[in-house]
Amino acid sequence: MFYNKNVANRIQRYLFAVSGVALLVIFAPSLWAGPEPVAIMCGSGWIAGSKADWILSAGTGWLLMVVAMMTPLNLQPILHIRISSFSDRQWRSTLIFLAGYLAIWLLGGYAIKVLELMVSRSVREVSVQAGAFALIACVWQASPFKQKCLNACHSHRPLAAFGRAADIDALRFGLEHGMWCLGSCWALMLFADSLVQWHLAGMIAVSLLMYCERMDAPAYPAWKLRGFQAACQRLRHGFQVYRHRSSSSPARRSH
């Protein structure tokens, strides 16, 4: 089944809606209790209680953060599943893909949080921790390994159309895409997750950067900053479109 622009736009709206619901769940406590509960909701730091309590809290909070930030980036993989699947299997294959994708991010999230805990025990100053994670994110953002992961995110494996083979391919696709997506975005997510007072601003900024860089075509792996130029181009284009529409409005033409 082939898709048109209307189908793609409708799926993108669904993805943004899911992302928005996850953001509301994360940030609703901050409306009456300040920014600290937001970091707790995302599973940052060590909570009082047993290791099992921390594992449950960190996993739940991390998955909410992943759903909020990464869901809009999965338009192309989901469209690929729709093209490769019969109509009666599209939802099934999509859910299997998402299960594999989230499983990779959950495992990677625990590794990221262990790294956060190790750094926090060595460096007590929160601003120094955030600065260290920002430096790591900038280095990884400019590295050729980051570009390799981004290139792989644009590569979609062929999917079987029938039976168990279709389920296995959808799961494998979710696991592979999750690994490359984690490889591309782990450092940015680490930085966003380490913020406490500015957690909301960090999540929004990182989400916009990841969304913009995913729009870029695959490129040769080299050392260079990525995403910022694309973000500026999108903002400039949006401003130009807004100015054009404003200048061509009936109120302006009447003068």
Phi and psi restraints in degrees (value plus and minus 20) as a CYANA .aco file:
   2 PHE   PHI    -115.0   -75.0
   2 PHE   PSI     134.9   174.9
   3 TYR   PHI    -137.2   -97.2
   3 TYR   PSI     136.4   176.4
   4 ASN   PHI    -132.2   -92.2
   4 ASN   PSI    -198.3  -158.3
   5 LYS   PHI     -83.8   -43.8
   5 LYS   PSI     -55.8   -15.8
   6 ASN   PHI     -84.1   -44.1
   6 ASN   PSI     -60.5   -20.5
   7 VAL   PHI     -83.1   -43.1
   7 VAL   PSI     -65.9   -25.9
   8 ALA   PHI     -81.0   -41.0
   8 ALA   PSI     -62.1   -22.1
   9 ASN   PHI     -86.0   -46.0
   9 ASN   PSI     -57.8   -17.8
  10 ARG   PHI     -86.0   -46.0
  10 ARG   PSI     -63.1   -23.1
  11 ILE   PHI     -85.2   -45.2
  11 ILE   PSI     -59.2   -19.2
  12 GLN   PHI     -82.4   -42.4
  12 GLN   PSI     -58.4   -18.4
  13 ARG   PHI     -83.8   -43.8
  13 ARG   PSI     -60.5   -20.5
  14 TYR   PHI     -80.6   -40.6
  14 TYR   PSI     -63.3   -23.3
  15 LEU   PHI     -84.9   -44.9
  15 LEU   PSI     -61.7   -21.7
  16 PHE   PHI     -86.1   -46.1
  16 PHE   PSI     -54.0   -14.0
  17 ALA   PHI     -85.2   -45.2
  17 ALA   PSI     -64.5   -24.5
  18 VAL   PHI     -81.1   -41.1
  18 VAL   PSI     -63.8   -23.8
  19 SER   PHI     -80.7   -40.7
  19 SER   PSI     -61.6   -21.6
  20 GLY   PHI     -84.8   -44.8
  20 GLY   PSI     -60.2   -20.2
  21 VAL   PHI     -82.5   -42.5
  21 VAL   PSI     -63.4   -23.4
  22 ALA   PHI     -82.5   -42.5
  22 ALA   PSI     -59.5   -19.5
  23 LEU   PHI     -82.8   -42.8
  23 LEU   PSI     -60.5   -20.5
  24 LEU   PHI     -83.1   -43.1
  24 LEU   PSI     -61.6   -21.6
  25 VAL   PHI     -82.9   -42.9
  25 VAL   PSI     -59.3   -19.3
  26 ILE   PHI     -90.3   -50.3
  26 ILE   PSI     -64.0   -24.0
  27 PHE   PHI    -120.9   -80.9
  27 PHE   PSI     -24.4    15.6
  28 ALA   PHI     -77.4   -37.4
  28 ALA   PSI     -61.4   -21.4
  29 PRO   PHI     -81.6   -41.6
  29 PRO   PSI     -45.7    -5.7
  30 SER   PHI     -90.4   -50.4
  30 SER   PSI     -36.4     3.6
  31 LEU   PHI     -86.8   -46.8
  31 LEU   PSI     -49.0    -9.0
  32 TRP   PHI    -143.6  -103.6
  32 TRP   PSI     -26.4    13.6
  33 ALA   PHI    -147.8  -107.8
  33 ALA   PSI     -14.8    25.2
  34 GLY   PHI      67.4   107.4
  34 GLY   PSI    -197.5  -157.5
  35 PRO   PHI     -96.3   -56.3
  35 PRO   PSI     -43.1    -3.1
  36 GLU   PHI     -79.8   -39.8
  36 GLU   PSI     -63.0   -23.0
  37 PRO   PHI     -80.9   -40.9
  37 PRO   PSI     -43.0    -3.0
  38 VAL   PHI     -85.4   -45.4
  38 VAL   PSI     -66.2   -26.2
  39 ALA   PHI     -83.3   -43.3
  39 ALA   PSI     -58.2   -18.2
  40 ILE   PHI     -85.4   -45.4
  40 ILE   PSI     -62.0   -22.0
  41 MET   PHI     -79.8   -39.8
  41 MET   PSI     -54.9   -14.9
  42 CYS   PHI    -102.0   -62.0
  42 CYS   PSI     -20.2    19.8
  43 GLY   PHI      61.6   101.6
  43 GLY   PSI       0.1    40.1
  44 SER   PHI     -96.0   -56.0
  44 SER   PSI     121.6   161.6
  45 GLY   PHI      57.7    97.7
  45 GLY   PSI    -190.6  -150.6
  46 TRP   PHI    -129.6   -89.6
  46 TRP   PSI     106.5   146.5
  47 ILE   PHI    -114.1   -74.1
  47 ILE   PSI     137.1   177.1
  48 ALA   PHI     -88.5   -48.5
  48 ALA   PSI     119.2   159.2
  49 GLY   PHI     108.7   148.7
  49 GLY   PSI    -186.0  -146.0
  50 SER   PHI    -100.2   -60.2
  50 SER   PSI     151.0   191.0
  51 LYS   PHI     -83.3   -43.3
  51 LYS   PSI     -54.4   -14.4
  52 ALA   PHI     -83.1   -43.1
  52 ALA   PSI     -58.1   -18.1
  53 ASP   PHI     -83.3   -43.3
  53 ASP   PSI     -62.5   -22.5
  54 TRP   PHI     -86.4   -46.4
  54 TRP   PSI     -61.5   -21.5
  55 ILE   PHI     -80.4   -40.4
  55 ILE   PSI     -64.1   -24.1
  56 LEU   PHI     -87.3   -47.3
  56 LEU   PSI     -66.4   -26.4
  57 SER   PHI     -85.4   -45.4
  57 SER   PSI     -66.3   -26.3
  58 ALA   PHI     -84.2   -44.2
  58 ALA   PSI     -62.0   -22.0
  59 GLY   PHI     -85.2   -45.2
  59 GLY   PSI     -64.7   -24.7
  60 THR   PHI     -84.9   -44.9
  60 THR   PSI     -66.8   -26.8
  61 GLY   PHI     -84.2   -44.2
  61 GLY   PSI     -59.9   -19.9
  62 TRP   PHI     -85.5   -45.5
  62 TRP   PSI     -61.9   -21.9
  63 LEU   PHI     -83.8   -43.8
  63 LEU   PSI     -58.5   -18.5
  64 LEU   PHI     -80.8   -40.8
  64 LEU   PSI     -62.8   -22.8
  65 MET   PHI     -85.0   -45.0
  65 MET   PSI     -61.1   -21.1
  66 VAL   PHI     -84.6   -44.6
  66 VAL   PSI     -65.0   -25.0
  67 VAL   PHI     -80.8   -40.8
  67 VAL   PSI     -62.4   -22.4
  68 ALA   PHI     -85.5   -45.5
  68 ALA   PSI     -58.5   -18.5
  69 MET   PHI    -117.7   -77.7
  69 MET   PSI     -51.8   -11.8
  70 MET   PHI    -120.8   -80.8
  70 MET   PSI     -39.1     0.9
  71 THR   PHI     -76.2   -36.2
  71 THR   PSI     -65.9   -25.9
  72 PRO   PHI     -82.9   -42.9
  72 PRO   PSI     -35.8     4.2
  73 LEU   PHI    -102.0   -62.0
  73 LEU   PSI     -25.1    14.9
  74 ASN   PHI    -120.3   -80.3
  74 ASN   PSI       0.4    40.4
  75 LEU   PHI     -81.7   -41.7
  75 LEU   PSI     -71.2   -31.2
  76 GLN   PHI     -83.7   -43.7
  76 GLN   PSI     -64.2   -24.2
  77 PRO   PHI     -79.9   -39.9
  77 PRO   PSI     -60.1   -20.1
  78 ILE   PHI     -88.2   -48.2
  78 ILE   PSI     -58.9   -18.9
  79 LEU   PHI     -84.0   -44.0
  79 LEU   PSI     -57.1   -17.1
  80 HIS   PHI     -82.2   -42.2
  80 HIS   PSI     -59.2   -19.2
  81 ILE   PHI     -85.3   -45.3
  81 ILE   PSI     -61.2   -21.2
  82 ARG   PHI     -82.8   -42.8
  82 ARG   PSI     -60.5   -20.5
  83 ILE   PHI     -86.0   -46.0
  83 ILE   PSI     -57.2   -17.2
  84 SER   PHI    -108.3   -68.3
  84 SER   PSI     -24.6    15.4
  85 SER   PHI    -140.8  -100.8
  85 SER   PSI     130.4   170.4
  86 PHE   PHI     -92.0   -52.0
  86 PHE   PSI     136.8   176.8
  87 SER   PHI     -78.0   -38.0
  87 SER   PSI     -53.9   -13.9
  88 ASP   PHI     -98.3   -58.3
  88 ASP   PSI     -25.0    15.0
  89 ARG   PHI    -134.7   -94.7
  89 ARG   PSI     -22.9    17.1
  90 GLN   PHI     -83.6   -43.6
  90 GLN   PSI     -67.1   -27.1
  91 TRP   PHI     -85.8   -45.8
  91 TRP   PSI     -61.5   -21.5
  92 ARG   PHI     -81.0   -41.0
  92 ARG   PSI     -68.5   -28.5
  93 SER   PHI     -85.6   -45.6
  93 SER   PSI     -56.7   -16.7
  94 THR   PHI     -84.8   -44.8
  94 THR   PSI     -63.7   -23.7
  95 LEU   PHI     -86.2   -46.2
  95 LEU   PSI     -58.3   -18.3
  96 ILE   PHI     -84.7   -44.7
  96 ILE   PSI     -63.0   -23.0
  97 PHE   PHI     -77.9   -37.9
  97 PHE   PSI     -66.8   -26.8
  98 LEU   PHI     -85.9   -45.9
  98 LEU   PSI     -53.4   -13.4
  99 ALA   PHI     -83.2   -43.2
  99 ALA   PSI     -65.1   -25.1
 100 GLY   PHI     -85.9   -45.9
 100 GLY   PSI     -60.6   -20.6
 101 TYR   PHI     -81.7   -41.7
 101 TYR   PSI     -68.3   -28.3
 102 LEU   PHI     -89.3   -49.3
 102 LEU   PSI     -51.1   -11.1
 103 ALA   PHI     -81.8   -41.8
 103 ALA   PSI     -62.3   -22.3
 104 ILE   PHI     -83.9   -43.9
 104 ILE   PSI     -64.4   -24.4
 105 TRP   PHI     -87.0   -47.0
 105 TRP   PSI     -52.4   -12.4
 106 LEU   PHI     -86.6   -46.6
 106 LEU   PSI     -66.4   -26.4
 107 LEU   PHI     -83.1   -43.1
 107 LEU   PSI     -64.8   -24.8
 108 GLY   PHI     -83.7   -43.7
 108 GLY   PSI     -53.0   -13.0
 109 GLY   PHI     -84.0   -44.0
 109 GLY   PSI     -59.9   -19.9
 110 TYR   PHI     -84.4   -44.4
 110 TYR   PSI     -59.0   -19.0
 111 ALA   PHI     -83.0   -43.0
 111 ALA   PSI     -61.3   -21.3
 112 ILE   PHI     -84.2   -44.2
 112 ILE   PSI     -61.4   -21.4
 113 LYS   PHI     -90.8   -50.8
 113 LYS   PSI     -53.8   -13.8
 114 VAL   PHI     -83.3   -43.3
 114 VAL   PSI     -61.2   -21.2
 115 LEU   PHI     -81.8   -41.8
 115 LEU   PSI     -62.5   -22.5
 116 GLU   PHI     -78.6   -38.6
 116 GLU   PSI     -64.8   -24.8
 117 LEU   PHI     -84.3   -44.3
 117 LEU   PSI     -60.2   -20.2
 118 MET   PHI     -83.4   -43.4
 118 MET   PSI     -63.2   -23.2
 119 VAL   PHI     -88.2   -48.2
 119 VAL   PSI     -60.6   -20.6
 120 SER   PHI     -85.2   -45.2
 120 SER   PSI     -49.7    -9.7
 121 ARG   PHI     -97.4   -57.4
 121 ARG   PSI     -42.5    -2.5
 122 SER   PHI    -111.0   -71.0
 122 SER   PSI     -54.1   -14.1
 123 VAL   PHI    -143.7  -103.7
 123 VAL   PSI      92.1   132.1
 124 ARG   PHI    -100.5   -60.5
 124 ARG   PSI     -49.4    -9.4
 125 GLU   PHI     -92.2   -52.2
 125 GLU   PSI     101.5   141.5
 126 VAL   PHI     -84.6   -44.6
 126 VAL   PSI     -59.8   -19.8
 127 SER   PHI     -85.9   -45.9
 127 SER   PSI     -55.0   -15.0
 128 VAL   PHI     -88.5   -48.5
 128 VAL   PSI     -59.5   -19.5
 129 GLN   PHI     -79.8   -39.8
 129 GLN   PSI     -68.3   -28.3
 130 ALA   PHI     -81.3   -41.3
 130 ALA   PSI     -59.4   -19.4
 131 GLY   PHI     -84.1   -44.1
 131 GLY   PSI     -60.1   -20.1
 132 ALA   PHI     -84.4   -44.4
 132 ALA   PSI     -62.9   -22.9
 133 PHE   PHI     -89.0   -49.0
 133 PHE   PSI     -53.0   -13.0
 134 ALA   PHI     -85.4   -45.4
 134 ALA   PSI     -59.7   -19.7
 135 LEU   PHI     -83.7   -43.7
 135 LEU   PSI     -64.1   -24.1
 136 ILE   PHI     -79.4   -39.4
 136 ILE   PSI     -63.8   -23.8
 137 ALA   PHI     -83.3   -43.3
 137 ALA   PSI     -61.2   -21.2
 138 CYS   PHI     -86.0   -46.0
 138 CYS   PSI     -62.1   -22.1
 139 VAL   PHI     -83.6   -43.6
 139 VAL   PSI     -66.6   -26.6
 140 TRP   PHI     -86.3   -46.3
 140 TRP   PSI     -57.5   -17.5
 141 GLN   PHI     -80.8   -40.8
 141 GLN   PSI     -51.5   -11.5
 142 ALA   PHI    -113.0   -73.0
 142 ALA   PSI     -27.2    12.8
 143 SER   PHI     -99.5   -59.5
 143 SER   PSI     133.7   173.7
 144 PRO   PHI     -86.9   -46.9
 144 PRO   PSI     -44.0    -4.0
 145 PHE   PHI     -86.1   -46.1
 145 PHE   PSI     -55.3   -15.3
 146 LYS   PHI     -81.0   -41.0
 146 LYS   PSI     -63.4   -23.4
 147 GLN   PHI     -85.5   -45.5
 147 GLN   PSI     -56.9   -16.9
 148 LYS   PHI     -80.9   -40.9
 148 LYS   PSI     -62.2   -22.2
 149 CYS   PHI     -86.1   -46.1
 149 CYS   PSI     -61.4   -21.4
 150 LEU   PHI     -82.2   -42.2
 150 LEU   PSI     -62.5   -22.5
 151 ASN   PHI     -80.0   -40.0
 151 ASN   PSI     -62.4   -22.4
 152 ALA   PHI     -86.2   -46.2
 152 ALA   PSI     -49.7    -9.7
 153 CYS   PHI     -84.9   -44.9
 153 CYS   PSI     -42.7    -2.7
 154 HIS   PHI    -108.8   -68.8
 154 HIS   PSI     -26.8    13.2
 155 SER   PHI    -116.6   -76.6
 155 SER   PSI      99.6   139.6
 156 HIS   PHI    -136.9   -96.9
 156 HIS   PSI     102.7   142.7
 157 ARG   PHI     -89.6   -49.6
 157 ARG   PSI     130.9   170.9
 158 PRO   PHI     -83.3   -43.3
 158 PRO   PSI     124.9   164.9
 159 LEU   PHI    -139.6   -99.6
 159 LEU   PSI     117.1   157.1
 160 ALA   PHI     -88.2   -48.2
 160 ALA   PSI     135.6   175.6
 161 ALA   PHI    -125.0   -85.0
 161 ALA   PSI     -33.6     6.4
 162 PHE   PHI    -147.8  -107.8
 162 PHE   PSI     127.5   167.5
 163 GLY   PHI      38.9    78.9
 163 GLY   PSI    -171.5  -131.5
 164 ARG   PHI     -83.6   -43.6
 164 ARG   PSI     -52.0   -12.0
 165 ALA   PHI     -80.9   -40.9
 165 ALA   PSI     -56.3   -16.3
 166 ALA   PHI     -86.9   -46.9
 166 ALA   PSI     -60.0   -20.0
 167 ASP   PHI     -85.7   -45.7
 167 ASP   PSI     -62.9   -22.9
 168 ILE   PHI     -83.9   -43.9
 168 ILE   PSI     -62.7   -22.7
 169 ASP   PHI     -84.7   -44.7
 169 ASP   PSI     -59.7   -19.7
 170 ALA   PHI     -84.6   -44.6
 170 ALA   PSI     -62.1   -22.1
 171 LEU   PHI     -85.2   -45.2
 171 LEU   PSI     -64.0   -24.0
 172 ARG   PHI     -83.8   -43.8
 172 ARG   PSI     -58.6   -18.6
 173 PHE   PHI     -82.2   -42.2
 173 PHE   PSI     -62.9   -22.9
 174 GLY   PHI     -84.3   -44.3
 174 GLY   PSI     -61.1   -21.1
 175 LEU   PHI     -86.0   -46.0
 175 LEU   PSI     -65.8   -25.8
 176 GLU   PHI     -85.3   -45.3
 176 GLU   PSI     -66.6   -26.6
 177 HIS   PHI     -84.8   -44.8
 177 HIS   PSI     -57.2   -17.2
 178 GLY   PHI     -82.6   -42.6
 178 GLY   PSI     -60.8   -20.8
 179 MET   PHI     -84.1   -44.1
 179 MET   PSI     -65.2   -25.2
 180 TRP   PHI     -89.3   -49.3
 180 TRP   PSI     -55.9   -15.9
 181 CYS   PHI     -87.7   -47.7
 181 CYS   PSI     -61.8   -21.8
 182 LEU   PHI     -82.3   -42.3
 182 LEU   PSI     -63.0   -23.0
 183 GLY   PHI     -81.8   -41.8
 183 GLY   PSI     -54.3   -14.3
 184 SER   PHI     -95.6   -55.6
 184 SER   PSI     -59.3   -19.3
 185 CYS   PHI    -130.9   -90.9
 185 CYS   PSI     -20.8    19.2
 186 TRP   PHI     -79.3   -39.3
 186 TRP   PSI     -60.2   -20.2
 187 ALA   PHI     -89.3   -49.3
 187 ALA   PSI     -59.6   -19.6
 188 LEU   PHI     -85.5   -45.5
 188 LEU   PSI     -60.2   -20.2
 189 MET   PHI     -86.8   -46.8
 189 MET   PSI     -56.9   -16.9
 190 LEU   PHI     -80.0   -40.0
 190 LEU   PSI     -65.6   -25.6
 191 PHE   PHI     -83.2   -43.2
 191 PHE   PSI     -67.5   -27.5
 192 ALA   PHI     -82.9   -42.9
 192 ALA   PSI     -58.4   -18.4
 193 ASP   PHI     -92.3   -52.3
 193 ASP   PSI     -43.7    -3.7
 194 SER   PHI    -100.1   -60.1
 194 SER   PSI     -34.9     5.1
 195 LEU   PHI     -98.4   -58.4
 195 LEU   PSI     122.8   162.8
 196 VAL   PHI    -133.6   -93.6
 196 VAL   PSI     -82.8   -42.8
 197 GLN   PHI     -87.5   -47.5
 197 GLN   PSI     -52.8   -12.8
 198 TRP   PHI    -133.8   -93.8
 198 TRP   PSI      16.1    56.1
 199 HIS   PHI     -83.8   -43.8
 199 HIS   PSI     -65.2   -25.2
 200 LEU   PHI     -82.1   -42.1
 200 LEU   PSI     -68.1   -28.1
 201 ALA   PHI     -82.2   -42.2
 201 ALA   PSI     -60.5   -20.5
 202 GLY   PHI     -84.3   -44.3
 202 GLY   PSI     -62.8   -22.8
 203 MET   PHI     -83.5   -43.5
 203 MET   PSI     -63.0   -23.0
 204 ILE   PHI     -85.6   -45.6
 204 ILE   PSI     -65.3   -25.3
 205 ALA   PHI     -82.8   -42.8
 205 ALA   PSI     -65.0   -25.0
 206 VAL   PHI     -86.0   -46.0
 206 VAL   PSI     -59.5   -19.5
 207 SER   PHI     -82.0   -42.0
 207 SER   PSI     -64.4   -24.4
 208 LEU   PHI     -83.2   -43.2
 208 LEU   PSI     -61.7   -21.7
 209 LEU   PHI     -83.3   -43.3
 209 LEU   PSI     -65.5   -25.5
 210 MET   PHI     -85.6   -45.6
 210 MET   PSI     -57.4   -17.4
 211 TYR   PHI     -86.0   -46.0
 211 TYR   PSI     -61.1   -21.1
 212 CYS   PHI     -89.4   -49.4
 212 CYS   PSI     -63.5   -23.5
 213 GLU   PHI     -88.6   -48.6
 213 GLU   PSI     -46.6    -6.6
 214 ARG   PHI     -92.2   -52.2
 214 ARG   PSI     -37.8     2.2
 215 MET   PHI     -97.2   -57.2
 215 MET   PSI     -39.6     0.4
 216 ASP   PHI     -90.3   -50.3
 216 ASP   PSI     128.8   168.8
 217 ALA   PHI     -93.2   -53.2
 217 ALA   PSI     137.0   177.0
 218 PRO   PHI     -75.8   -35.8
 218 PRO   PSI     126.3   166.3
 219 ALA   PHI    -159.8  -119.8
 219 ALA   PSI     146.8   186.8
 220 TYR   PHI     -89.1   -49.1
 220 TYR   PSI     111.6   151.6
 221 PRO   PHI     -83.3   -43.3
 221 PRO   PSI     103.4   143.4
 222 ALA   PHI    -177.6  -137.6
 222 ALA   PSI     148.1   188.1
 223 TRP   PHI    -100.6   -60.6
 223 TRP   PSI      92.6   132.6
 224 LYS   PHI    -188.4  -148.4
 224 LYS   PSI     134.6   174.6
 225 LEU   PHI     -94.5   -54.5
 225 LEU   PSI     121.9   161.9
 226 ARG   PHI    -145.6  -105.6
 226 ARG   PSI     129.3   169.3
 227 GLY   PHI      72.2   112.2
 227 GLY   PSI     -59.0   -19.0
 228 PHE   PHI     -86.5   -46.5
 228 PHE   PSI     -62.4   -22.4
 229 GLN   PHI     -85.3   -45.3
 229 GLN   PSI     -62.2   -22.2
 230 ALA   PHI     -82.8   -42.8
 230 ALA   PSI     -60.9   -20.9
 231 ALA   PHI     -82.5   -42.5
 231 ALA   PSI     -63.9   -23.9
 232 CYS   PHI     -83.6   -43.6
 232 CYS   PSI     -60.1   -20.1
 233 GLN   PHI     -82.8   -42.8
 233 GLN   PSI     -62.0   -22.0
 234 ARG   PHI     -85.6   -45.6
 234 ARG   PSI     -62.1   -22.1
 235 LEU   PHI     -84.5   -44.5
 235 LEU   PSI     -62.2   -22.2
 236 ARG   PHI     -84.5   -44.5
 236 ARG   PSI     -61.0   -21.0
 237 HIS   PHI     -84.1   -44.1
 237 HIS   PSI     -62.3   -22.3
 238 GLY   PHI     -83.2   -43.2
 238 GLY   PSI     -59.0   -19.0
 239 PHE   PHI     -86.0   -46.0
 239 PHE   PSI     -59.0   -19.0
 240 GLN   PHI     -85.7   -45.7
 240 GLN   PSI     -60.9   -20.9
 241 VAL   PHI     -83.3   -43.3
 241 VAL   PSI     -61.4   -21.4
 242 TYR   PHI     -83.4   -43.4
 242 TYR   PSI     -62.8   -22.8
 243 ARG   PHI     -84.8   -44.8
 243 ARG   PSI     -59.6   -19.6
 244 HIS   PHI     -84.8   -44.8
 244 HIS   PSI     -63.2   -23.2
 245 ARG   PHI     -86.9   -46.9
 245 ARG   PSI     -57.5   -17.5
 246 SER   PHI     -86.8   -46.8
 246 SER   PSI     -60.7   -20.7
 247 SER   PHI     -91.5   -51.5
 247 SER   PSI     -43.7    -3.7
 248 SER   PHI    -120.4   -80.4
 248 SER   PSI      -9.1    30.9
 249 SER   PHI     -91.9   -51.9
 249 SER   PSI     135.1   175.1
 250 PRO   PHI     -77.0   -37.0
 250 PRO   PSI     -56.7   -16.7
 251 ALA   PHI     -82.6   -42.6
 251 ALA   PSI     -59.6   -19.6
 252 ARG   PHI     -91.6   -51.6
 252 ARG   PSI     -58.7   -18.7
 253 ARG   PHI     -88.0   -48.0
 253 ARG   PSI     -48.3    -8.3
 254 SER   PHI     -86.6   -46.6
 254 SER   PSI     -42.5    -2.5
